[in-house]
Amino acid sequence: MGLVAIAFAWVVIGASWILNPWFVFTEDAFSDFGGSESCCPELYNYGLMIAGMLIVLYGLAICIVADEKLEVAGGSYVILAGVFLALIGVFPSGTKP
């Protein structure tokens, strides 16, 4: 499930890159794909939210099958990474505090 989530995230980023020819890798941030100037920010934002949820599920699976506390700690960090990835979709570029 973890590889599927990572592949899904990269497919979403790649599709957003193709749909937004103005993007320059050395000058822009990936979060710009979710901003108002993007062609279709919904693709990027919802895609990252889904990928984040898949990574959270993967982290939960790691924690469930873990035999050692260190494995549970690793799974917890994977869960945290998934939450932060989903939050990139929730709060895209240009979001005011």
CORLIN-V818508 format. One record per residue. N is the residue number from 1. RES is the residue in one small letter. SS is DSSP state (2 for helix, 1 for strand, 0 for the rest). PHI is phi in radians with two decimals (NA if undefined). PSI is psi as a letter, one per 20 degrees, with the letter a starting at -180 (none if undefined). Layout:
BEGIN
n->N res->RES ss->SS phi->PHI psi->PSI
n->N res->RES ss->SS phi->PHI psi->PSI
END
This chain:
BEGIN
n->1 res->m ss->0 phi->NA psi->h
n->2 res->g ss->2 phi->-1.11 psi->g
n->3 res->l ss->2 phi->-1.17 psi->h
n->4 res->v ss->2 phi->-1.11 psi->g
n->5 res->a ss->2 phi->-1.12 psi->g
n->6 res->i ss->2 phi->-1.15 psi->g
n->7 res->a ss->2 phi->-1.09 psi->g
n->8 res->f ss->2 phi->-1.07 psi->g
n->9 res->a ss->2 phi->-1.07 psi->g
n->10 res->w ss->2 phi->-1.21 psi->h
n->11 res->v ss->2 phi->-1.14 psi->g
n->12 res->v ss->2 phi->-1.10 psi->g
n->13 res->i ss->2 phi->-1.11 psi->g
n->14 res->g ss->2 phi->-1.11 psi->g
n->15 res->a ss->2 phi->-1.13 psi->h
n->16 res->s ss->2 phi->-1.13 psi->h
n->17 res->w ss->2 phi->-1.13 psi->g
n->18 res->i ss->2 phi->-1.14 psi->h
n->19 res->l ss->2 phi->-1.37 psi->i
n->20 res->n ss->0 phi->-2.18 psi->n
n->21 res->p ss->0 phi->-1.17 psi->i
n->22 res->w ss->0 phi->-1.28 psi->i
n->23 res->f ss->0 phi->-1.22 psi->p
n->24 res->v ss->0 phi->-2.05 psi->p
n->25 res->f ss->0 phi->-1.01 psi->h
n->26 res->t ss->0 phi->-1.45 psi->i
n->27 res->e ss->0 phi->-2.05 psi->h
n->28 res->d ss->0 phi->-1.94 psi->q
n->29 res->a ss->0 phi->-1.74 psi->q
n->30 res->f ss->2 phi->-1.02 psi->h
n->31 res->s ss->2 phi->-1.14 psi->i
n->32 res->d ss->2 phi->-1.12 psi->h
n->33 res->f ss->2 phi->-1.10 psi->h
n->34 res->g ss->2 phi->-1.65 psi->i
n->35 res->g ss->0 phi->-1.39 psi->r
n->36 res->s ss->0 phi->-1.21 psi->h
n->37 res->e ss->0 phi->-1.44 psi->i
n->38 res->s ss->0 phi->-1.32 psi->q
n->39 res->c ss->0 phi->-1.09 psi->g
n->40 res->c ss->0 phi->-2.50 psi->n
n->41 res->p ss->2 phi->-1.14 psi->h
n->42 res->e ss->2 phi->-1.10 psi->h
n->43 res->l ss->2 phi->-1.01 psi->g
n->44 res->y ss->2 phi->-1.20 psi->g
n->45 res->n ss->2 phi->-1.13 psi->g
n->46 res->y ss->2 phi->-1.19 psi->h
n->47 res->g ss->2 phi->-1.08 psi->g
n->48 res->l ss->2 phi->-1.22 psi->h
n->49 res->m ss->2 phi->-1.13 psi->g
n->50 res->i ss->2 phi->-1.16 psi->g
n->51 res->a ss->2 phi->-1.06 psi->g
n->52 res->g ss->2 phi->-1.09 psi->g
n->53 res->m ss->2 phi->-1.14 psi->h
n->54 res->l ss->2 phi->-1.12 psi->h
n->55 res->i ss->2 phi->-1.18 psi->h
n->56 res->v ss->2 phi->-1.07 psi->g
n->57 res->l ss->2 phi->-1.08 psi->h
n->58 res->y ss->2 phi->-1.11 psi->g
n->59 res->g ss->2 phi->-1.09 psi->h
n->60 res->l ss->2 phi->-1.11 psi->g
n->61 res->a ss->2 phi->-1.11 psi->h
n->62 res->i ss->2 phi->-1.06 psi->g
n->63 res->c ss->2 phi->-1.13 psi->h
n->64 res->i ss->2 phi->-1.20 psi->g
n->65 res->v ss->2 phi->-1.56 psi->i
n->66 res->a ss->0 phi->-1.16 psi->q
n->67 res->d ss->0 phi->-1.78 psi->h
n->68 res->e ss->0 phi->-2.02 psi->q
n->69 res->k ss->2 phi->-1.12 psi->h
n->70 res->l ss->2 phi->-1.12 psi->h
n->71 res->e ss->2 phi->-1.16 psi->h
n->72 res->v ss->2 phi->-1.13 psi->g
n->73 res->a ss->2 phi->-1.10 psi->g
n->74 res->g ss->2 phi->-1.09 psi->g
n->75 res->g ss->2 phi->-1.08 psi->h
n->76 res->s ss->2 phi->-1.15 psi->h
n->77 res->y ss->2 phi->-1.18 psi->h
n->78 res->v ss->2 phi->-1.13 psi->g
n->79 res->i ss->2 phi->-1.05 psi->g
n->80 res->l ss->2 phi->-1.07 psi->g
n->81 res->a ss->2 phi->-1.10 psi->g
n->82 res->g ss->2 phi->-1.12 psi->h
n->83 res->v ss->2 phi->-1.10 psi->g
n->84 res->f ss->2 phi->-1.14 psi->h
n->85 res->l ss->2 phi->-1.12 psi->g
n->86 res->a ss->2 phi->-1.12 psi->h
n->87 res->l ss->2 phi->-1.17 psi->h
n->88 res->i ss->2 phi->-1.10 psi->h
n->89 res->g ss->2 phi->-1.29 psi->h
n->90 res->v ss->2 phi->-1.27 psi->h
n->91 res->f ss->0 phi->-2.08 psi->n
n->92 res->p ss->0 phi->-1.27 psi->r
n->93 res->s ss->0 phi->-1.00 psi->p
n->94 res->g ss->0 phi->1.63 psi->j
n->95 res->t ss->0 phi->-1.25 psi->p
n->96 res->k ss->0 phi->-1.46 psi->q
n->97 res->p ss->0 phi->-1.21 psi->none
END
